[in-house]
């Protein structure tokens, strides 16, 4: 996965290995989200991270990435709507940290 980091109104791109329009969309979406969220933490974003993901077909998921005492870092889904049991590419992720710093990440299967 390639990712160039820009914050606020700039765009970040991440090219994934697989499309997310598969039967197990939850696992596939997590495989795209976790590296992005981990990298943002390494770059100075502060927990909790508030995340909104929107797929090409209107599937969406909102939640927070936080340090949970019992499990460690975990993503807690607060709201979701999934069209046709799929989360197809491209997926746009808006990530906002505790301080209000924000970034946009686009996950797609094509270079550019």
Rosetta blueprint (number, residue, H / E / L):
1 X L
2 X L
3 X E
4 X E
5 X L
6 X L
7 X L
8 X L
9 X L
10 X L
11 X E
12 X E
13 X E
14 X E
15 X E
16 X L
17 X L
18 X L
19 X L
20 X L
21 X L
22 X L
23 X L
24 X L
25 X H
26 X H
27 X H
28 X H
29 X H
30 X H
31 X H
32 X H
33 X H
34 X H
35 X H
36 X H
37 X H
38 X H
39 X H
40 X H
41 X H
42 X H
43 X L
44 X L
45 X L
46 X L
47 X L
48 X L
49 X E
50 X E
51 X E
52 X E
53 X E
54 X E
55 X E
56 X L
57 X L
58 X L
59 X L
60 X E
61 X E
62 X E
63 X E
64 X E
65 X E
66 X E
67 X E
68 X E
69 X L
70 X L
71 X L
72 X E
73 X E
74 X E
75 X E
76 X E
77 X E
78 X E
79 X E
80 X E
81 X E
82 X L
83 X L
84 X L
85 X L
86 X L
87 X L
88 X L
89 X L
90 X L
91 X E
92 X E
93 X E
94 X E
95 X E
96 X E
97 X L
98 X L
99 X L
100 X L
101 X L
102 X E
103 X E
104 X E
105 X E
106 X E
107 X E
108 X E
109 X L
110 X L
111 X L
112 X L
